[in-house]
Amino acid sequence: MGRRVGLALAAVVTIALGLGIRTLVDAAWAGPAGDVLYAVMVYLAVAFLLPRRPRWVAVVVAFCLCAAIELFQATGIPAELAQQWPLVRLVLGTTFVPVDLLAYAAGVVLAALADAVLSRTRPAGQPPRS
């Protein structure tokens, strides 16, 4: 299985987990867990779009995108858009919370570590990746 296929499959799982936590869990940890998964999803999208770039590039770009979206929430525009189109809430959020930036950092780092570990594993008989 190629790296892009693995990233796409991981994205599907990440989205399912994120939506599941959002709809089924009413615990204090659900919000931060959702933020971490959001950042994981952004990392997966960036890594999918830039598969030949070093992982650190995907980490930096993904975190910057997450931070930009979080800062955009401070304008109030995402909250207004979410009133008209509720699905916008899932992509842009609605409320600026500075602590979310820590969750995003954790999410992109965890995603990059998992990506690195999984990229090093290979089925028996398959040549090592260069």
Secondary structure, 3 states (H helix, E strand, C coil): CCHHHHHHHHHHHHHHHHHHHHHHCCCCCHHHHHHHHHHHHHHHHHHHHCCCCCHHHHHHHHHHHHHHHHHHHCCCHHHHHHHHCCCHHHHHCCCCCCCHHHHHHHHHHHHHHHHHHHHHCCCCCCCCCC
